[in-house]
């Protein structure tokens, strides 16, 4: 367990948490997953004075790290925690909610649970379109593309064919 920061740094704790999250994202892109995980766990330990949405950001990013390390159970838990916070604090269709729903759908795809993945992508697209609070075009398009992919896999499996997503 880490010691709390000295009193003169207490006021900067939310900024330090954000910096740890950003460092972890960079480490994840560099495939340094253990280091990214360490930074995110530390950020979560320090989050008590940071906003809840910052905690949700750290949780979703930690879920991404777990996903890339094939730690699916941990990824699922972190994504669901992040989504729960974001659903309480953000309006329907907010880009962070959609991004987290997409992450859960990707996790289901990785586990070959295509019907569950379809539900998550469909819900993300519908929530985004229904709310009029559209996320970035890229996020929405990715959800639509992934929805099409899983629907194709489902249709092929119903015909008895095996399909591998790349």
C-alpha positions in Angstrom: 0.0 0.0 0.0 1.2 3.4 -0.9 1.5 6.2 1.6 -0.9 9.2 1.2 0.7 12.2 -0.5 2.0 14.9 1.8 -0.5 17.7 2.8 0.9 20.2 0.3 0.1 17.7 -2.5 -3.4 16.9 -1.3 -5.0 19.7 -3.3 -3.4 18.4 -6.5 -4.6 14.8 -6.0 -7.3 15.0 -8.6 -4.7 16.2 -11.2 -2.3 13.5 -10.1 -5.0 10.9 -10.6 -5.7 12.2 -14.1 -2.0 12.2 -15.0 -1.7 8.5 -13.8 -4.7 7.6 -16.0 -3.1 9.4 -19.0 0.2 7.7 -18.4 -1.6 4.3 -18.2 -3.3 5.0 -21.6 0.1 5.6 -23.1 1.6 2.5 -21.5 -1.3 0.5 -22.8 -0.7 1.8 -26.4 2.9 0.7 -25.9 1.7 -2.8 -24.8 3.3 -2.3 -21.3 0.2 -3.7 -19.7 1.6 -4.5 -16.2 2.9 -1.0 -15.8 -0.4 0.4 -17.1 -2.3 -1.7 -14.6 -0.1 -0.5 -11.8 -0.7 3.1 -12.7 -4.5 2.6 -12.9 -4.7 0.7 -9.6 -2.7 3.5 -7.9 -5.0 6.0 -9.5 -8.0 4.2 -8.1 -6.4 4.0 -4.7 -5.9 7.8 -4.8 -9.3 8.6 -6.3 -11.0 9.3 -3.0 -10.6 13.0 -3.5 -11.1 12.8 -7.3 -14.5 13.1 -9.0 -16.5 9.9 -9.5 -16.3 10.3 -13.3 -12.5 10.2 -12.9 -12.9 6.9 -11.1 -15.1 5.7 -14.0 -12.4 6.7 -16.5 -9.8 4.8 -14.5 -12.1 1.7 -14.2 -12.8 1.6 -18.0 -9.2 2.0 -18.8 -8.3 -0.7 -16.3 -10.9 -2.9 -18.0 -9.2 -2.3 -21.4 -5.9 -3.4 -19.9 -7.4 -6.5 -18.4 -9.1 -7.2 -21.8 -5.8 -7.0 -23.7 -4.2 -9.3 -21.1 -7.1 -11.8 -21.7 -8.2 -11.3 -18.1 -11.9 -11.4 -19.1 -13.5 -11.7 -15.7 -11.5 -8.7 -14.3 -12.3 -6.7 -17.5 -16.0 -7.4 -17.2 -16.0 -6.3 -13.5 -14.2 -3.0 -14.3 -16.3 -2.2 -17.3 -19.5 -2.8 -15.4 -18.3 -0.6 -12.5 -17.5 2.2 -14.9 -20.8 1.9 -16.7 -22.7 2.0 -13.4 -21.1 5.2 -12.4 -21.5 6.8 -15.8 -25.2 5.8 -16.0 -25.8 7.5 -12.7 -23.9 10.7 -13.5 -24.1 11.2 -17.3 -27.1 11.7 -19.6 -28.2 8.9 -22.0 -26.1 8.9 -25.2 -23.1 10.6 -23.6 -19.9 9.5 -25.4 -18.4 8.0 -22.3 -21.5 5.8 -21.7 -21.4 4.7 -25.4 -17.7 4.0 -25.2 -18.1 1.8 -22.1 -21.0 -0.1 -23.7 -18.8 -0.6 -26.8 -16.0 -2.0 -24.5 -18.4 -4.5 -23.0 -19.5 -5.5 -26.4 -15.9 -6.0 -27.5 -15.3 -8.1 -24.4 -18.3 -10.3 -25.3 -16.9 -10.7 -28.8 -13.6 -11.8 -27.5 -15.3 -14.4 -25.4 -17.3 -15.5 -28.5 -20.6 -14.5 -26.9 -21.9 -13.0 -30.0 -25.5 -12.6 -29.0 -24.5 -10.7 -25.9 -22.1 -8.6 -27.9 -24.9 -7.9 -30.4 -27.1 -6.6 -27.5 -24.4 -4.3 -26.2 -23.6 -2.8 -29.7 -27.3 -2.5 -30.5 -28.0 -0.8 -27.2 -25.1 1.6 -27.7 -26.2 2.6 -31.2 -29.9 3.0 -30.1 -29.1 5.0 -27.0 -26.9 7.3 -29.0 -29.4 7.8 -31.8 -32.4 8.1 -29.4 -30.8 10.7 -27.2 -29.7 13.1 -29.8 -26.5 13.5 -27.7 -24.3 11.8 -30.3 -20.8 10.6 -29.4 -18.0 11.1 -31.8 -18.8 9.9 -35.3 -15.9 7.4 -35.0 -17.3 5.8 -31.8 -20.8 5.5 -33.2 -19.5 4.1 -36.5 -17.3 1.5 -34.7 -20.4 0.4 -32.8 -22.4 0.1 -36.0 -19.5 -1.8 -37.7 -19.1 -4.2 -34.8 -22.9 -4.7 -34.7 -22.8 -5.7 -38.4 -19.8 -8.0 -37.7 -21.5 -9.9 -34.9 -24.8 -10.1 -36.8 -22.9 -11.7 -39.7 -21.2 -14.2 -37.4 -24.6 -15.1 -35.7 -26.2 -15.6 -39.1 -23.4 -17.8 -40.4 -23.5 -19.9 -37.2 -27.2 -20.3 -37.6 -26.4 -21.9 -41.0 -23.9 -24.2 -39.4 -20.9 -22.3 -40.7 -17.8 -21.2 -38.7 -16.6 -17.7 -39.0 -13.6 -16.2 -37.4 -13.5 -12.4 -36.8 -10.1 -10.7 -37.3 
